[in-house]
Amino acid sequence: MEEAYLEGVHRSTLQCGNLAHGFAACNQHDKAALAADIIPNLGI
């Protein structure tokens, strides 16, 4: 997990459908932070 953290976020490589599913359940604040690539997220 530390290695993945050090690599940073890679949302720009996701297809738009996958990205939309990843953001769908988030509130507006979290969506803005995710869109700015400043925080990671974990999809299960």
N, CA, C and O atoms as a DFTB+ gen file, in Angstrom:
176 C
 N C O
     1  1       0.824      -1.168       0.000
     2  2       0.000       0.000       0.000
     3  2       0.879       1.246       0.000
     4  3       0.542       2.255      -0.620
     5  1       2.005       1.169       0.697
     6  2       2.890       2.335       0.719
     7  2       3.423       2.632      -0.679
     8  3       3.527       3.793      -1.077
     9  1       3.759       1.583      -1.418
    10  2       4.249       1.767      -2.785
    11  2       3.182       2.419      -3.662
    12  3       3.485       3.327      -4.437
    13  1       1.947       1.965      -3.544
    14  2       0.855       2.565      -4.311
    15  2       0.659       4.021      -3.917
    16  3       0.412       4.873      -4.770
    17  1       0.768       4.303      -2.629
    18  2       0.639       5.690      -2.156
    19  2       1.727       6.566      -2.772
    20  3       1.459       7.679      -3.223
    21  1       2.944       6.059      -2.787
    22  2       4.056       6.836      -3.322
    23  2       3.928       7.077      -4.825
    24  3       4.432       8.075      -5.340
    25  1       3.249       6.159      -5.533
    26  2       3.033       6.328      -6.971
    27  2       2.025       7.428      -7.274
    28  3       2.030       7.983      -8.372
    29  1       1.171       7.747      -6.326
    30  2       0.175       8.798      -6.533
    31  2      -1.066       8.285      -7.226
    32  3      -1.224       7.083      -7.440
    33  1      -1.941       9.203      -7.573
    34  2      -3.212       8.828      -8.198
    35  2      -3.055       8.694      -9.705
    36  3      -2.200       9.337     -10.314
    37  1      -3.896       7.847     -10.298
    38  2      -3.837       7.578     -11.738
    39  2      -5.226       7.620     -12.359
    40  3      -5.522       6.844     -13.268
    41  1      -6.076       8.515     -11.878
    42  2      -7.438       8.565     -12.411
    43  2      -7.480       8.949     -13.884
    44  3      -8.438       8.614     -14.580
    45  1      -6.473       9.634     -14.360
    46  2      -6.488      10.047     -15.765
    47  2      -6.406       8.854     -16.711
    48  3      -6.680       8.998     -17.902
    49  1      -6.034       7.676     -16.204
    50  2      -5.950       6.488     -17.052
    51  2      -7.246       5.683     -17.072
    52  3      -7.357       4.722     -17.834
    53  1      -8.229       6.057     -16.249
    54  2      -9.502       5.338     -16.215
    55  2     -10.413       5.778     -17.357
    56  3     -10.396       6.939     -17.765
    57  1     -11.201       4.849     -17.860
    58  2     -12.228       5.191     -18.835
    59  2     -13.292       6.034     -18.144
    60  3     -13.471       5.918     -16.932
    61  1     -13.995       6.871     -18.880
    62  2     -14.950       7.797     -18.264
    63  2     -16.058       7.070     -17.501
    64  3     -16.515       7.576     -16.477
    65  1     -16.501       5.905     -17.964
    66  2     -17.534       5.152     -17.255
    67  2     -17.055       4.683     -15.892
    68  3     -17.791       4.769     -14.909
    69  1     -15.823       4.187     -15.829
    70  2     -15.259       3.757     -14.550
    71  2     -15.066       4.945     -13.624
    72  3     -15.294       4.837     -12.420
    73  1     -14.659       6.049     -14.163
    74  2     -14.461       7.257     -13.367
    75  2     -15.792       7.731     -12.792
    76  3     -15.862       8.123     -11.627
    77  1     -16.841       7.695     -13.601
    78  2     -18.166       8.122     -13.142
    79  2     -18.661       7.236     -12.005
    80  3     -19.233       7.738     -11.036
    81  1     -18.450       5.930     -12.109
    82  2     -18.863       5.032     -11.030
    83  2     -18.063       5.300      -9.760
    84  3     -18.602       5.191      -8.659
    85  1     -16.818       5.640      -9.894
    86  2     -15.989       5.937      -8.733
    87  2     -16.403       7.198      -8.003
    88  3     -16.223       7.301      -6.789
    89  1     -16.956       8.157      -8.728
    90  2     -17.348       9.437      -8.134
    91  2     -18.808       9.449      -7.678
    92  3     -19.187      10.287      -6.860
    93  1     -19.614       8.554      -8.183
    94  2     -21.070       8.637      -8.026
    95  2     -21.556       8.758      -6.585
    96  3     -22.460       9.546      -6.308
    97  1     -20.988       8.010      -5.684
    98  2     -21.485       8.005      -4.303
    99  2     -20.878       9.096      -3.430
   100  3     -21.218       9.208      -2.253
   101  1     -19.994       9.891      -3.989
   102  2     -19.295      10.914      -3.196
   103  2     -20.114      12.198      -3.068
   104  3     -20.935      12.520      -3.926
   105  1     -19.870      12.916      -1.981
   106  2     -20.502      14.227      -1.835
   107  2     -19.742      15.249      -2.692
   108  3     -18.689      14.933      -3.245
   109  1     -20.265      16.447      -2.799
   110  2     -19.683      17.458      -3.692
   111  2     -18.244      17.799      -3.315
   112  3     -17.398      17.966      -4.193
   113  1     -17.963      17.902      -2.024
   114  2     -16.606      18.220      -1.577
   115  2     -15.618      17.135      -2.017
   116  3     -14.542      17.432      -2.536
   117  1     -16.003      15.877      -1.799
   118  2     -15.135      14.769      -2.181
   119  2     -14.978      14.677      -3.695
   120  3     -13.888      14.383      -4.186
   121  1     -16.055      14.926      -4.442
   122  2     -15.968      14.904      -5.902
   123  2     -14.972      15.940      -6.400
   124  3     -14.185      15.664      -7.306
   125  1     -15.003      17.132      -5.810
   126  2     -14.071      18.184      -6.217
   127  2     -12.633      17.783      -5.907
   128  3     -11.738      18.013      -6.720
   129  1     -12.406      17.188      -4.747
   130  2     -11.055      16.762      -4.378
   131  2     -10.573      15.624      -5.274
   132  3      -9.411      15.609      -5.679
   133  1     -11.450      14.675      -5.588
   134  2     -11.077      13.578      -6.477
   135  2     -10.783      14.087      -7.886
   136  3      -9.828      13.642      -8.522
   137  1     -11.589      15.002      -8.364
   138  2     -11.390      15.549      -9.707
   139  2     -10.077      16.312      -9.810
   140  3      -9.469      16.364     -10.879
   141  1      -9.639      16.900      -8.712
   142  2      -8.390      17.663      -8.707
   143  2      -7.167      16.763      -8.541
   144  3      -6.037      17.253      -8.539
   145  1      -7.379      15.451      -8.401
   146  2      -6.277      14.492      -8.212
   147  2      -5.407      14.819      -7.009
   148  3      -4.191      14.633      -7.050
   149  1      -6.032      15.311      -5.927
   150  2      -5.239      15.624      -4.743
   151  2      -5.404      14.599      -3.633
   152  3      -4.638      14.608      -2.669
   153  1      -6.395      13.712      -3.749
   154  2      -6.572      12.660      -2.751
   155  2      -6.821      11.333      -3.455
   156  3      -7.425      11.307      -4.527
   157  1      -6.365      10.236      -2.869
   158  2      -6.659       8.919      -3.440
   159  2      -8.045       8.449      -3.019
   160  3      -8.634       8.990      -2.083
   161  1      -8.557       7.453      -3.705
   162  2      -9.793       6.805      -3.275
   163  2      -9.634       5.308      -3.455
   164  3      -8.805       4.853      -4.243
   165  1     -10.424       4.553      -2.730
   166  2     -10.353       3.105      -2.788
   167  2     -11.706       2.581      -3.221
   168  3     -12.708       2.801      -2.540
   169  1     -11.742       1.898      -4.336
   170  2     -12.987       1.319      -4.814
   171  2     -13.016      -0.167      -4.500
   172  3     -12.052      -0.888      -4.757
   173  1     -14.116      -0.609      -3.949
   174  2     -14.241      -2.029      -3.613
   175  2     -15.401      -2.615      -4.390
   176  3     -15.692      -3.805      -4.262
